[in-house]
Amino acid sequence: MDKQSFLAAFPDEDTYRLAKLYEFLERMKDAGWFDHTDEFLTPNIWTKVIGMKDYRNFVLHPSDSMERRLICSTDEVGDTLALIRMEPSSFDKPPVHRDYLGAIMALGLSRDRIGDVFIRDDIGYAVVLKENADFLANSLVSAGRCAIRTTWTPLRNSDTLVSPKMEERTGIVASLRLDGVVAMLAGTSRTKALESISRGQVLLNYSEEKEKSCEVKEGDTITIRGKGKFKMGLISGETQKGNLRITYFRFV
């Protein structure tokens, strides 16, 4: 693939960043040894790259439970990534996601050098490049207004922790059109669901989707900004009025 065609596939992204990515992909596509991008890529980028014919042999790291991922030349990823553990020592109100992310970025790391940040049982976690792990563990002392104790471990030792937790739920929709499904998932009206879609607040399989009438399928992942992330399950039957009863999962 030539450079201009590659850049044209990402009209809304920073040209300099995408040019760097293109150079990495071209350099490594036939190299035969391991290397990875120097930043975590968002789903709207890595989904397109992996779907391109020239780059189908590249792999993503970490697992598909994470949104921000590295593109790697081979699957021999080793200890490339680390999991930072940030435990509040005491608090009246535990730190939230933005507190943990803000504490890391305040140390000088840009957002693209940080993978997913999440919370389990009031403890914050962040996926980072292993080369940054010692620095963060020694420097992160607070998040929000709370003192924190920071440690790290290789990400490959934390598979259970980083696996997504999902709650199984059921809902009823008139059809599998995106607008109706979003309204059901968000617990809102179809009018407000349409507003969310038109504003680019709905991602279908990690890519922005503004076509309200596109049909959602089993296994699709839907992210609604401010409402959460969901995975669609099976159609489990019909109601007496002919609506569809579906199973879905909410990431928690």
C-alpha positions in Angstrom: 0.0 0.0 0.0 1.3 3.4 -0.9 1.6 6.1 1.8 -1.1 8.4 0.4 -3.7 5.7 0.2 -2.9 4.7 3.8 -3.3 8.2 5.1 -6.5 8.7 3.2 -8.1 5.8 5.2 -7.8 8.0 8.3 -9.1 11.4 7.3 -9.9 12.5 10.8 -6.6 11.5 12.4 -3.3 13.3 12.9 -1.3 13.0 9.7 2.1 13.0 11.5 1.1 10.1 13.8 -0.3 8.1 10.9 2.8 8.7 8.8 4.9 7.2 11.6 2.6 4.2 11.9 2.8 3.7 8.1 6.6 3.7 8.2 6.6 1.2 11.0 4.2 -1.2 9.2 6.2 -1.0 6.0 9.5 -1.5 7.8 8.3 -4.5 9.7 5.9 -6.3 7.4 8.6 -8.7 6.1 11.2 -8.2 8.8 10.7 -11.5 10.7 11.6 -10.3 14.1 9.6 -8.7 16.9 8.9 -5.0 17.3 5.9 -2.9 18.2 4.4 0.5 17.8 5.7 3.0 20.4 2.2 4.1 21.3 -1.1 2.5 22.1 -3.6 2.9 19.3 -7.3 3.5 19.6 -9.8 1.1 18.1 -10.7 3.4 15.2 -7.1 3.0 14.0 -6.1 -0.6 14.8 -9.3 -2.1 13.5 -8.7 -0.5 10.1 -5.0 -1.4 10.0 -5.6 -5.1 10.8 -8.3 -5.2 8.1 -5.9 -4.0 5.4 -4.6 -6.7 3.1 -1.0 -5.7 3.4 -1.0 -5.8 7.2 -3.1 -8.8 8.1 0.0 -10.7 9.5 0.5 -8.1 12.3 -0.9 -8.9 15.7 -2.5 -6.9 18.5 -1.3 -6.7 22.1 -2.8 -6.9 24.7 -5.8 -9.2 24.4 -9.1 -8.2 22.9 -10.4 -7.3 26.3 -8.5 -4.0 26.0 -9.4 -1.1 23.8 -6.0 0.6 23.5 -3.5 -1.7 21.9 -0.1 -2.0 20.3 0.4 -3.3 16.8 3.2 -5.9 16.8 5.2 -7.5 14.0 5.0 -11.0 15.5 3.2 -12.8 18.4 6.4 -13.2 20.5 5.4 -10.3 22.7 7.1 -11.5 25.9 7.1 -9.0 28.7 6.5 -5.9 26.5 3.7 -4.6 28.8 3.3 -4.1 32.5 0.2 -3.6 34.7 0.5 -0.8 37.2 -1.5 -1.3 40.4 -2.5 1.9 42.3 -4.1 1.1 45.7 -5.5 4.0 47.8 -4.1 4.0 51.3 -7.1 5.7 52.8 -10.1 7.6 51.4 -13.5 9.0 52.1 -14.3 8.8 48.4 -12.2 6.5 46.2 -10.4 7.9 43.2 -12.2 7.6 39.9 -10.9 6.8 36.4 -9.9 10.4 35.6 -8.0 10.7 38.9 -5.8 7.7 38.1 -5.3 8.7 34.5 -4.6 12.3 35.4 -2.0 11.2 38.0 -0.1 9.3 35.4 -0.2 12.0 32.8 0.9 14.6 35.3 4.2 12.8 35.4 4.8 13.7 31.7 3.4 10.7 29.9 1.2 11.5 26.9 -2.1 9.7 26.6 -0.9 7.6 23.7 1.8 6.1 25.9 -0.8 4.7 28.3 -3.1 1.8 27.6 -6.4 1.1 29.2 -7.0 2.4 32.7 -9.6 0.6 34.8 -10.8 0.1 38.4 -11.4 -3.2 40.3 -12.6 -3.1 43.9 -11.6 0.6 44.3 -8.0 -0.2 43.1 -6.8 1.5 40.0 -4.9 -0.3 37.2 -3.2 0.9 34.1 -1.5 -0.9 31.2 1.8 0.6 30.2 5.0 -0.2 28.4 7.3 -2.2 30.6 10.0 0.4 30.1 7.9 3.0 32.0 6.9 0.7 34.8 9.6 1.4 37.3 9.3 5.1 36.8 5.6 5.1 37.4 5.8 2.7 40.4 8.4 5.0 42.1 6.7 8.3 41.2 2.9 7.8 41.6 2.1 8.7 45.1 -1.4 10.2 44.9 -4.5 10.1 42.7 -7.0 12.9 43.1 -6.8 13.7 46.8 -5.8 10.2 47.9 -2.4 8.8 48.7 -1.8 5.6 46.8 0.7 2.7 47.0 1.9 1.8 43.5 3.4 -1.5 42.4 3.6 -3.3 39.0 3.8 -6.7 37.5 4.3 -8.0 33.9 0.9 -8.0 32.2 1.1 -11.6 31.2 1.0 -12.5 34.9 -2.4 -10.7 35.3 -4.6 -12.4 32.7 -7.4 -13.0 35.1 -7.4 -9.5 36.4 -7.5 -7.8 33.0 -10.2 -10.1 31.6 -13.4 -8.1 31.3 -16.2 -8.6 33.8 -19.6 -8.7 32.2 -23.2 -8.8 33.5 -25.7 -10.8 31.5 -28.9 -8.9 30.9 -32.0 -9.2 28.6 -33.9 -6.5 26.7 -36.6 -6.0 24.2 -36.3 -4.2 20.9 -38.6 -3.7 17.9 -35.7 -4.6 15.5 -32.0 -4.9 15.4 -31.5 -1.4 14.0 -28.7 0.5 15.7 -30.9 3.4 17.0 -33.4 1.0 18.7 -30.7 -1.1 20.2 -28.8 2.0 21.5 -32.0 3.3 23.1 -32.6 -0.1 24.8 -29.0 -0.4 26.1 -28.8 3.2 27.3 -32.3 3.1 28.8 -33.4 6.2 26.9 -35.7 7.3 24.1 -35.1 6.6 20.5 -34.8 10.4 19.9 -32.0 10.7 22.4 -30.4 7.6 21.0 -30.4 9.2 17.5 -28.8 12.3 19.0 -26.0 10.2 20.5 -25.4 8.5 17.1 -25.4 11.7 15.2 -22.9 13.3 17.6 -20.4 10.4 17.2 -21.0 9.1 20.7 -21.7 5.5 19.6 -19.0 3.1 18.5 -19.9 -0.2 16.7 -17.1 -2.7 17.0 -14.9 0.2 18.2 -15.5 2.4 15.1 -17.7 5.4 15.1 -21.1 4.6 13.5 -23.5 7.3 12.3 -25.8 5.1 10.2 -28.8 4.8 12.5 -30.4 2.0 10.4 -27.5 -0.4 10.3 -28.3 -3.8 11.8 -26.6 -5.0 14.9 -25.4 -8.7 14.9 -24.6 -11.2 17.6 -21.1 -10.7 19.0 -21.0 -7.0 18.1 -19.6 -4.6 20.6 -21.4 -1.3 21.2 -19.8 1.5 23.1 -22.0 4.4 24.1 -20.1 7.4 25.5 -21.2 8.1 29.1 -23.3 4.9 29.3 -20.9 2.0 29.0 -19.8 -0.8 26.7 -21.9 -3.8 25.7 -21.7 -7.0 23.7 -24.7 -8.4 21.9 -25.8 -11.9 22.5 -28.5 -14.1 21.1 -32.1 -13.4 20.1 -33.9 -15.5 22.8 -37.4 -15.2 21.4 -40.2 -12.9 20.5 -42.8 -11.2 22.6 -46.6 -11.5 21.9 -46.4 -8.1 20.1 -43.7 -9.4 17.8 -40.7 -7.6 19.4 -37.4 -9.3 19.8 -36.1 -10.4 23.2 -32.3 -10.3 23.2 -29.5 -11.3 25.6 -26.6 -8.9 26.0 -23.7 -8.3 28.3 -22.6 -5.1 30.0 -19.0 -4.6 30.7 -18.5 -3.6 34.4 
